[in-house]
Amino acid sequence: MKHAPLVDQLIHAFTCLPGVGPRSAQRMAYALLDRGREQGRRLGDALHAAMDGVQHCQRCRNYAEAELCPICESPKRDASLICIVSTPADVLAFEQSGEYLGQYFVLMGELSPLDGIGPRELGLDVLEQRLQGGEIRELILATGTTVEGEATAHYILDLAQDAGVQVTRIAQGVPMGGDLEFVDGATLAQALRARRPFES
Ligand SMILES: [Zn+2]
């Protein structure tokens, strides 16, 4: 038995999502067609609106609905302090901490030559221009500690040093309230290397 063409089309469309294979896609399509017509219509509307209305902020590359995102547009944020992160989710994490008043640069990935992700794909040519422009005082590196994250951090370090811009890196280490026995060795070693004087 074959599906009706529109059902097939729907199933196929779901397979574009990360981690969704043909069987999961089929389950999703059936669920919406059987019991979720209204949610399905809302999903379609949300997809349409986002695909047409979301762009990348021209300063920081985060998702935005205008040329600049609210953070880059805010006069309260220090434009001379830029935190480099890999994804928009990282920006949210920093914002939730409420501690950071600088701006961001969102790479939307990390260097991964085998996957065809080079400096241009991460907007590093744009970052280099901004660094050379002289408005940035300090770059804070907050990329991941994977091999790709490290390679990305070192590439950006070179760009910043060429431009004479100070670079710092967030301390990596032991989570608050975490038990040391659950922390992996690499994290613990990094936390040890990044230790600071203990003061009252
Ligand atoms: Zn922005």
py3Dmol code that shows the C-alpha trace and the ligand (Angstrom):
import py3Dmol

protein = """\
ATOM      1  CA  MET A   1       0.000   0.000   0.000  1.00  0.00           C
ATOM      2  CA  LYS A   2       1.220   3.457  -0.800  1.00  0.00           C
ATOM      3  CA  HIS A   3       0.397   6.638   1.035  1.00  0.00           C
ATOM      4  CA  ALA A   4      -1.573   9.408  -0.625  1.00  0.00           C
ATOM      5  CA  PRO A   5       0.934  11.808  -2.212  1.00  0.00           C
ATOM      6  CA  LEU A   6       0.284  14.573   0.349  1.00  0.00           C
ATOM      7  CA  VAL A   7       0.949  12.147   3.221  1.00  0.00           C
ATOM      8  CA  ASP A   8       4.179  11.036   1.569  1.00  0.00           C
ATOM      9  CA  GLN A   9       5.186  14.633   1.091  1.00  0.00           C
ATOM     10  CA  LEU A  10       4.555  15.394   4.768  1.00  0.00           C
ATOM     11  CA  ILE A  11       6.573  12.378   5.932  1.00  0.00           C
ATOM     12  CA  HIS A  12       9.425  13.279   3.649  1.00  0.00           C
ATOM     13  CA  ALA A  13       9.388  16.884   4.890  1.00  0.00           C
ATOM     14  CA  PHE A  14       9.817  15.773   8.522  1.00  0.00           C
ATOM     15  CA  THR A  15      12.976  13.838   7.649  1.00  0.00           C
ATOM     16  CA  CYS A  16      14.818  17.151   7.197  1.00  0.00           C
ATOM     17  CA  LEU A  17      14.852  17.530  10.999  1.00  0.00           C
ATOM     18  CA  PRO A  18      18.012  16.479  12.851  1.00  0.00           C
ATOM     19  CA  GLY A  19      17.768  12.944  14.226  1.00  0.00           C
ATOM     20  CA  VAL A  20      14.482  12.178  12.463  1.00  0.00           C
ATOM     21  CA  GLY A  21      14.538   9.114  10.233  1.00  0.00           C
ATOM     22  CA  PRO A  22      11.749   7.784   8.005  1.00  0.00           C
ATOM     23  CA  ARG A  23       9.987   5.867  10.808  1.00  0.00           C
ATOM     24  CA  SER A  24       9.906   8.785  13.226  1.00  0.00           C
ATOM     25  CA  ALA A  25       8.793  11.056  10.399  1.00  0.00           C
ATOM     26  CA  GLN A  26       5.945   8.679   9.627  1.00  0.00           C
ATOM     27  CA  ARG A  27       4.874   8.646  13.301  1.00  0.00           C
ATOM     28  CA  MET A  28       4.880  12.446  13.405  1.00  0.00           C
ATOM     29  CA  ALA A  29       2.828  12.739  10.241  1.00  0.00           C
ATOM     30  CA  TYR A  30       0.256  10.190  11.460  1.00  0.00           C
ATOM     31  CA  ALA A  31       0.001  11.890  14.861  1.00  0.00           C
ATOM     32  CA  LEU A  32      -0.796  15.237  13.322  1.00  0.00           C
ATOM     33  CA  LEU A  33      -3.192  13.831  10.733  1.00  0.00           C
ATOM     34  CA  ASP A  34      -5.019  11.609  13.226  1.00  0.00           C
ATOM     35  CA  ARG A  35      -5.265  13.723  16.323  1.00  0.00           C
ATOM     36  CA  GLY A  36      -3.523  17.021  15.799  1.00  0.00           C
ATOM     37  CA  ARG A  37      -4.926  18.902  12.847  1.00  0.00           C
ATOM     38  CA  GLU A  38      -5.100  22.192  14.758  1.00  0.00           C
ATOM     39  CA  GLN A  39      -1.543  21.827  16.158  1.00  0.00           C
ATOM     40  CA  GLY A  40      -0.404  20.842  12.690  1.00  0.00           C
ATOM     41  CA  ARG A  41      -1.835  24.030  11.224  1.00  0.00           C
ATOM     42  CA  ARG A  42      -0.145  26.064  13.976  1.00  0.00           C
ATOM     43  CA  LEU A  43       3.131  24.253  13.268  1.00  0.00           C
ATOM     44  CA  GLY A  44       2.804  25.147   9.598  1.00  0.00           C
ATOM     45  CA  ASP A  45       2.048  28.797  10.412  1.00  0.00           C
ATOM     46  CA  ALA A  46       4.988  29.008  12.850  1.00  0.00           C
ATOM     47  CA  LEU A  47       7.333  27.473  10.284  1.00  0.00           C
ATOM     48  CA  HIS A  48       6.195  29.897   7.602  1.00  0.00           C
ATOM     49  CA  ALA A  49       6.480  32.928   9.878  1.00  0.00           C
ATOM     50  CA  ALA A  50       9.934  31.954  11.170  1.00  0.00           C
ATOM     51  CA  MET A  51      11.362  31.012   7.776  1.00  0.00           C
ATOM     52  CA  ASP A  52      10.244  34.360   6.345  1.00  0.00           C
ATOM     53  CA  GLY A  53      10.777  36.570   9.377  1.00  0.00           C
ATOM     54  CA  VAL A  54      13.963  35.382  11.096  1.00  0.00           C
ATOM     55  CA  GLN A  55      17.322  36.577   9.873  1.00  0.00           C
ATOM     56  CA  HIS A  56      20.802  36.856  11.359  1.00  0.00           C
ATOM     57  CA  CYS A  57      21.723  39.986  13.289  1.00  0.00           C
ATOM     58  CA  GLN A  58      24.229  41.877  11.164  1.00  0.00           C
ATOM     59  CA  ARG A  59      26.491  42.532  14.144  1.00  0.00           C
ATOM     60  CA  CYS A  60      26.448  39.327  16.173  1.00  0.00           C
ATOM     61  CA  ARG A  61      24.869  36.743  13.819  1.00  0.00           C
ATOM     62  CA  ASN A  62      22.316  35.663  16.436  1.00  0.00           C
ATOM     63  CA  TYR A  63      18.742  35.177  15.252  1.00  0.00           C
ATOM     64  CA  ALA A  64      16.897  38.457  14.868  1.00  0.00           C
ATOM     65  CA  GLU A  65      13.731  39.832  13.332  1.00  0.00           C
ATOM     66  CA  ALA A  66      15.428  43.057  12.232  1.00  0.00           C
ATOM     67  CA  GLU A  67      18.896  44.007  11.020  1.00  0.00           C
ATOM     68  CA  LEU A  68      20.069  44.153  14.635  1.00  0.00           C
ATOM     69  CA  CYS A  69      19.026  41.933  17.529  1.00  0.00           C
ATOM     70  CA  PRO A  70      17.745  43.539  20.766  1.00  0.00           C
ATOM     71  CA  ILE A  71      21.092  42.951  22.530  1.00  0.00           C
ATOM     72  CA  CYS A  72      23.158  44.675  19.832  1.00  0.00           C
ATOM     73  CA  GLU A  73      20.624  47.494  19.708  1.00  0.00           C
ATOM     74  CA  SER A  74      20.569  48.105  23.462  1.00  0.00           C
ATOM     75  CA  PRO A  75      22.520  51.208  24.583  1.00  0.00           C
ATOM     76  CA  LYS A  76      22.977  49.485  27.960  1.00  0.00           C
ATOM     77  CA  ARG A  77      25.268  46.812  26.511  1.00  0.00           C
ATOM     78  CA  ASP A  78      29.004  47.426  26.301  1.00  0.00           C
ATOM     79  CA  ALA A  79      29.930  47.122  22.617  1.00  0.00           C
ATOM     80  CA  SER A  80      33.656  47.004  23.411  1.00  0.00           C
ATOM     81  CA  LEU A  81      33.282  43.666  25.209  1.00  0.00           C
ATOM     82  CA  ILE A  82      32.380  40.715  22.986  1.00  0.00           C
ATOM     83  CA  CYS A  83      31.709  37.171  24.147  1.00  0.00           C
ATOM     84  CA  ILE A  84      32.229  34.538  21.448  1.00  0.00           C
ATOM     85  CA  VAL A  85      29.792  31.627  21.643  1.00  0.00           C
ATOM     86  CA  SER A  86      28.959  28.723  19.349  1.00  0.00           C
ATOM     87  CA  THR A  87      25.154  28.776  19.373  1.00  0.00           C
ATOM     88  CA  PRO A  88      22.167  31.003  20.209  1.00  0.00           C
ATOM     89  CA  ALA A  89      21.480  28.632  23.139  1.00  0.00           C
ATOM     90  CA  ASP A  90      24.792  29.739  24.676  1.00  0.00           C
ATOM     91  CA  VAL A  91      23.622  33.365  24.499  1.00  0.00           C
ATOM     92  CA  LEU A  92      20.472  32.398  26.403  1.00  0.00           C
ATOM     93  CA  ALA A  93      22.551  30.666  29.076  1.00  0.00           C
ATOM     94  CA  PHE A  94      24.679  33.793  29.592  1.00  0.00           C
ATOM     95  CA  GLU A  95      21.620  36.041  29.599  1.00  0.00           C
ATOM     96  CA  GLN A  96      19.962  33.880  32.235  1.00  0.00           C
ATOM     97  CA  SER A  97      23.004  34.304  34.467  1.00  0.00           C
ATOM     98  CA  GLY A  98      22.266  38.048  34.456  1.00  0.00           C
ATOM     99  CA  GLU A  99      25.989  38.707  34.929  1.00  0.00           C
ATOM    100  CA  TYR A 100      27.053  39.773  31.487  1.00  0.00           C
ATOM    101  CA  LEU A 101      26.563  43.261  30.083  1.00  0.00           C
ATOM    102  CA  GLY A 102      28.716  43.078  26.974  1.00  0.00           C
ATOM    103  CA  GLN A 103      27.644  41.918  23.530  1.00  0.00           C
ATOM    104  CA  TYR A 104      28.060  38.589  21.740  1.00  0.00           C
ATOM    105  CA  PHE A 105      29.316  37.094  18.521  1.00  0.00           C
ATOM    106  CA  VAL A 106      27.508  33.877  17.654  1.00  0.00           C
ATOM    107  CA  LEU A 107      29.500  31.515  15.436  1.00  0.00           C
ATOM    108  CA  MET A 108      26.545  29.217  14.665  1.00  0.00           C
ATOM    109  CA  GLY A 109      28.938  26.263  14.795  1.00  0.00           C
ATOM    110  CA  GLU A 110      32.609  25.534  15.279  1.00  0.00           C
ATOM    111  CA  LEU A 111      35.474  25.016  12.845  1.00  0.00           C
ATOM    112  CA  SER A 112      35.186  21.575  11.286  1.00  0.00           C
ATOM    113  CA  PRO A 113      37.053  21.366   7.980  1.00  0.00           C
ATOM    114  CA  LEU A 114      35.877  17.797   7.304  1.00  0.00           C
ATOM    115  CA  ASP A 115      32.267  19.019   7.370  1.00  0.00           C
ATOM    116  CA  GLY A 116      33.094  21.984   5.169  1.00  0.00           C
ATOM    117  CA  ILE A 117      32.830  24.472   8.048  1.00  0.00           C
ATOM    118  CA  GLY A 118      35.686  26.939   7.714  1.00  0.00           C
ATOM    119  CA  PRO A 119      36.269  30.479   8.997  1.00  0.00           C
ATOM    120  CA  ARG A 120      33.913  32.089   6.475  1.00  0.00           C
ATOM    121  CA  GLU A 121      31.015  29.812   7.420  1.00  0.00           C
ATOM    122  CA  LEU A 122      31.411  31.021  11.012  1.00  0.00           C
ATOM    123  CA  GLY A 123      31.538  34.686  10.000  1.00  0.00           C
ATOM    124  CA  LEU A 124      35.134  34.994  11.192  1.00  0.00           C
ATOM    125  CA  ASP A 125      35.946  37.314   8.291  1.00  0.00           C
ATOM    126  CA  VAL A 126      33.292  39.680   9.680  1.00  0.00           C
ATOM    127  CA  LEU A 127      34.709  39.318  13.190  1.00  0.00           C
ATOM    128  CA  GLU A 128      38.203  40.040  11.879  1.00  0.00           C
ATOM    129  CA  GLN A 129      36.967  43.296  10.311  1.00  0.00           C
ATOM    130  CA  ARG A 130      35.348  44.323  13.581  1.00  0.00           C
ATOM    131  CA  LEU A 131      38.529  43.509  15.493  1.00  0.00           C
ATOM    132  CA  GLN A 132      40.576  45.572  13.056  1.00  0.00           C
ATOM    133  CA  GLY A 133      38.023  48.395  13.352  1.00  0.00           C
ATOM    134  CA  GLY A 134      39.324  49.170  16.837  1.00  0.00           C
ATOM    135  CA  GLU A 135      35.999  49.340  18.683  1.00  0.00           C
ATOM    136  CA  ILE A 136      36.528  46.056  20.579  1.00  0.00           C
ATOM    137  CA  ARG A 137      38.508  46.175  23.839  1.00  0.00           C
ATOM    138  CA  GLU A 138      38.202  42.568  24.979  1.00  0.00           C
ATOM    139  CA  LEU A 139      37.094  39.239  23.491  1.00  0.00           C
ATOM    140  CA  ILE A 140      35.819  36.586  25.872  1.00  0.00           C
ATOM    141  CA  LEU A 141      36.097  33.092  24.410  1.00  0.00           C
ATOM    142  CA  ALA A 142      33.255  30.808  25.453  1.00  0.00           C
ATOM    143  CA  THR A 143      33.469  28.142  22.758  1.00  0.00           C
ATOM    144  CA  GLY A 144      33.260  24.505  23.779  1.00  0.00           C
ATOM    145  CA  THR A 145      36.145  22.383  24.983  1.00  0.00           C
ATOM    146  CA  THR A 146      35.826  19.787  22.231  1.00  0.00           C
ATOM    147  CA  VAL A 147      38.572  19.484  19.591  1.00  0.00           C
ATOM    148  CA  GLU A 148      36.518  21.728  17.268  1.00  0.00           C
ATOM    149  CA  GLY A 149      35.874  24.247  20.050  1.00  0.00           C
ATOM    150  CA  GLU A 150      39.585  24.401  20.879  1.00  0.00           C
ATOM    151  CA  ALA A 151      40.559  24.826  17.221  1.00  0.00           C
ATOM    152  CA  THR A 152      38.006  27.620  16.887  1.00  0.00           C
ATOM    153  CA  ALA A 153      39.251  29.330  20.047  1.00  0.00           C
ATOM    154  CA  HIS A 154      42.848  29.271  18.817  1.00  0.00           C
ATOM    155  CA  TYR A 155      41.896  30.603  15.389  1.00  0.00           C
ATOM    156  CA  ILE A 156      40.060  33.517  17.010  1.00  0.00           C
ATOM    157  CA  LEU A 157      42.958  34.096  19.423  1.00  0.00           C
ATOM    158  CA  ASP A 158      45.237  34.616  16.409  1.00  0.00           C
ATOM    159  CA  LEU A 159      42.803  37.101  14.838  1.00  0.00           C
ATOM    160  CA  ALA A 160      42.546  39.061  18.076  1.00  0.00           C
ATOM    161  CA  GLN A 161      46.299  39.108  18.660  1.00  0.00           C
ATOM    162  CA  ASP A 162      46.852  40.403  15.119  1.00  0.00           C
ATOM    163  CA  ALA A 163      44.469  43.237  15.938  1.00  0.00           C
ATOM    164  CA  GLY A 164      46.007  43.872  19.365  1.00  0.00           C
ATOM    165  CA  VAL A 165      42.780  43.007  21.196  1.00  0.00           C
ATOM    166  CA  GLN A 166      42.876  41.419  24.659  1.00  0.00           C
ATOM    167  CA  VAL A 167      41.500  37.866  24.828  1.00  0.00           C
ATOM    168  CA  THR A 168      40.163  36.075  27.886  1.00  0.00           C
ATOM    169  CA  ARG A 169      38.518  32.710  28.239  1.00  0.00           C
ATOM    170  CA  ILE A 170      35.768  31.713  30.626  1.00  0.00           C
ATOM    171  CA  ALA A 171      36.983  29.353  33.338  1.00  0.00           C
ATOM    172  CA  GLN A 172      36.019  25.765  32.645  1.00  0.00           C
ATOM    173  CA  GLY A 173      35.406  23.544  35.539  1.00  0.00           C
ATOM    174  CA  VAL A 174      33.367  22.026  38.238  1.00  0.00           C
ATOM    175  CA  PRO A 175      29.632  22.822  38.253  1.00  0.00           C
ATOM    176  CA  MET A 176      28.180  24.592  41.313  1.00  0.00           C
ATOM    177  CA  GLY A 177      26.908  22.083  43.822  1.00  0.00           C
ATOM    178  CA  GLY A 178      28.519  19.275  41.850  1.00  0.00           C
ATOM    179  CA  ASP A 179      30.235  16.304  43.426  1.00  0.00           C
ATOM    180  CA  LEU A 180      33.821  15.849  42.304  1.00  0.00           C
ATOM    181  CA  GLU A 181      33.329  12.117  41.856  1.00  0.00           C
ATOM    182  CA  PHE A 182      30.960  12.819  38.930  1.00  0.00           C
ATOM    183  CA  VAL A 183      33.306  15.241  37.168  1.00  0.00           C
ATOM    184  CA  ASP A 184      35.354  13.708  34.365  1.00  0.00           C
ATOM    185  CA  GLY A 185      39.137  13.825  34.497  1.00  0.00           C
ATOM    186  CA  ALA A 186      39.611  16.329  31.663  1.00  0.00           C
ATOM    187  CA  THR A 187      37.213  18.803  33.286  1.00  0.00           C
ATOM    188  CA  LEU A 188      38.906  18.400  36.635  1.00  0.00           C
ATOM    189  CA  ALA A 189      42.359  18.868  35.087  1.00  0.00           C
ATOM    190  CA  GLN A 190      41.167  22.076  33.383  1.00  0.00           C
ATOM    191  CA  ALA A 191      39.617  23.313  36.641  1.00  0.00           C
ATOM    192  CA  LEU A 192      42.926  22.665  38.367  1.00  0.00           C
ATOM    193  CA  ARG A 193      44.887  24.554  35.710  1.00  0.00           C
ATOM    194  CA  ALA A 194      42.482  27.516  35.918  1.00  0.00           C
ATOM    195  CA  ARG A 195      42.698  27.733  39.719  1.00  0.00           C
ATOM    196  CA  ARG A 196      42.893  31.176  41.296  1.00  0.00           C
ATOM    197  CA  PRO A 197      44.057  32.411  44.696  1.00  0.00           C
ATOM    198  CA  PHE A 198      41.480  31.637  47.404  1.00  0.00           C
ATOM    199  CA  GLU A 199      40.447  34.868  49.076  1.00  0.00           C
ATOM    200  CA  SER A 200      37.830  35.772  51.626  1.00  0.00           C
TER     201      SER A 200
END
"""
ligand_1 = """\
1
ZN
Zn 23.094 41.098 17.508
"""
view = py3Dmol.view(width=600, height=400)
view.addModel(protein, "pdb")
view.setStyle({"model": 0}, {"cartoon": {"style": "trace"}})
view.addModel(ligand_1, "xyz")
view.setStyle({"model": 1}, {"stick": {}})
view.zoomTo()
view.show()
